Amino acid sequence: MKKRTGIILSLTGLALLLSGCTEFDQPISSKSEGFWNEYIVWPLVSLISYFSDLLGSYGLAIIAVTIIIRLVILPLTIKQVKSSKKMQEIQPKLKELQKKYASKDAVTQQKYQQEMMSLMQNSGVNPMAGCLPVFIQMPILIGFYHAISRMNATPTIDLGTFLVFPLGDPSIVLAVLAGIIQYIVLMTGPAMDNPQMKVMMYIMPLMIVGFGIVLPAALSLYWVIGNIISVLQNLAIYKPWNKKVEAATTGGAKK
């Protein structure tokens, strides 16, 4: 179920990012009309521009805005983590239900679904909690793409460079770096304990690298910073080193 959900979310994100809106390469201003422009793109442009004036560069501004966004959605992320942990705890019981209702006929599968939902409710597991941060971040990610693309198309705005990378042009280095850090995010998160989610450990990094080598480097910078924050969150919450010690101890005990 998680594998299917992850793939669907990835394909949905890909479709949304590629479709976008027809104005993605047009200049942006406070006079740009439309719900998307007024409530998503222009506020992001204004926020990035504000921090650019404050910090002296668009690169630092993108880093600052990324950190702010991640702090805003942190409560949702924590909720997602708690739900993932509870889901891991009930995995043995879910496997027992799968064995109990192994038959594929409609009546048996209906009973299986009922007992599975009852188990999740009694255990305080909300399957949608894991998807919510993804749905929240998707409009922000697409908004960032349009904000950066349209800032890049605005004659009065020069995104400049970050270190040696022109932010208005694609950067293979930043794209690959974003993909590598995304892989580390998945390695230190719930995917490391769930074989069904491990497919995402290969799909997501490749998607990010693919996007990064054709989109402005400013977006890759957003991914790099956001993924670094995710790694730090995973290390603080999941403590993967404890799991390795626990696995080694358990293995030793079995022997």
ZITAMO-V860225 format. One record per residue. N is the residue number from 1. RES is the residue in one small letter. PHI is phi in whole degrees, 0 to 359 (NA if undefined). Layout:
n = [N,N]
res = [RES,RES]
phi = [PHI,PHI]
This chain:
n = [1,2,3,4,5,6,7,8,9,10,11,12,13,14,15,16,17,18,19,20,21,22,23,24,25,26,27,28,29,30,31,32,33,34,35,36,37,38,39,40,41,42,43,44,45,46,47,48,49,50,51,52,53,54,55,56,57,58,59,60,61,62,63,64,65,66,67,68,69,70,71,72,73,74,75,76,77,78,79,80,81,82,83,84,85,86,87,88,89,90,91,92,93,94,95,96,97,98,99,100,101,102,103,104,105,106,107,108,109,110,111,112,113,114,115,116,117,118,119,120,121,122,123,124,125,126,127,128,129,130,131,132,133,134,135,136,137,138,139,140,141,142,143,144,145,146,147,148,149,150,151,152,153,154,155,156,157,158,159,160,161,162,163,164,165,166,167,168,169,170,171,172,173,174,175,176,177,178,179,180,181,182,183,184,185,186,187,188,189,190,191,192,193,194,195,196,197,198,199,200,201,202,203,204,205,206,207,208,209,210,211,212,213,214,215,216,217,218,219,220,221,222,223,224,225,226,227,228,229,230,231,232,233,234,235,236,237,238,239,240,241,242,243,244,245,246,247,248,249,250,251,252,253,254,255]
res = [m,k,k,r,t,g,i,i,l,s,l,t,g,l,a,l,l,l,s,g,c,t,e,f,d,q,p,i,s,s,k,s,e,g,f,w,n,e,y,i,v,w,p,l,v,s,l,i,s,y,f,s,d,l,l,g,s,y,g,l,a,i,i,a,v,t,i,i,i,r,l,v,i,l,p,l,t,i,k,q,v,k,s,s,k,k,m,q,e,i,q,p,k,l,k,e,l,q,k,k,y,a,s,k,d,a,v,t,q,q,k,y,q,q,e,m,m,s,l,m,q,n,s,g,v,n,p,m,a,g,c,l,p,v,f,i,q,m,p,i,l,i,g,f,y,h,a,i,s,r,m,n,a,t,p,t,i,d,l,g,t,f,l,v,f,p,l,g,d,p,s,i,v,l,a,v,l,a,g,i,i,q,y,i,v,l,m,t,g,p,a,m,d,n,p,q,m,k,v,m,m,y,i,m,p,l,m,i,v,g,f,g,i,v,l,p,a,a,l,s,l,y,w,v,i,g,n,i,i,s,v,l,q,n,l,a,i,y,k,p,w,n,k,k,v,e,a,a,t,t,g,g,a,k,k]
phi = [NA,293,299,297,299,297,294,298,297,295,294,296,299,299,296,295,292,284,285,53,228,289,261,298,251,257,302,240,205,294,268,296,260,108,303,299,292,285,248,239,291,296,302,293,299,297,294,296,296,300,289,295,295,286,258,97,201,288,299,294,295,297,299,297,294,300,298,299,299,294,291,296,269,303,303,294,296,297,297,298,297,299,294,296,296,295,297,295,293,265,306,301,291,295,294,297,295,297,291,295,246,287,297,264,290,299,295,297,293,294,295,299,298,295,290,295,295,296,298,296,294,293,267,75,263,246,303,283,297,287,271,303,300,295,294,289,285,300,298,294,297,295,298,298,301,291,299,292,299,281,296,294,270,271,303,277,243,241,295,70,233,237,58,246,258,295,288,275,245,296,228,295,298,294,297,294,299,298,295,296,292,298,297,295,303,290,293,262,253,294,298,292,255,235,302,293,268,293,300,292,294,252,288,299,300,293,298,295,298,299,295,296,279,240,258,304,299,301,289,297,297,301,296,302,294,299,288,299,298,297,298,298,297,297,297,286,265,275,48,299,295,295,293,293,295,296,295,295,295,296,297,293,293,293,290]
